[in-house]
Amino acid sequence: MLLQQMQNKLEGQNKEKVSQIQAAEVAFERNRSLLKDIEAAERSLKTRIHPLLPPEVVSLETLYWASVEECIPKWEQFLLGKSPYPIVAVNQNEAENQNETESAVQKEAQR
């Protein structure tokens, strides 16, 4: 009788284990499906929020970030207290570029 009770208990535990495994598999599939739906919604929202930019805008953005990267060392030195305010250097560079442009124009005019 004790043996029969132990066998019944073992069968009950095995059935419970199988039931838990099945429930876990169903939950896994449900979660996988939910994840796919969320990823699809995310892609859809991204395309609505950030549509493809026109090439002109992409070009301007690239030029902007290039100029930012060019100015980083000047600002870094200023922020570390190792150099004066960098806007003066930027204005000097603009003046130098303008002078070079003017002299090139004058040379062309003389030809």
Order of alpha helices (4+ residues) and beta strands (2+ residues): alpha-alpha-alpha
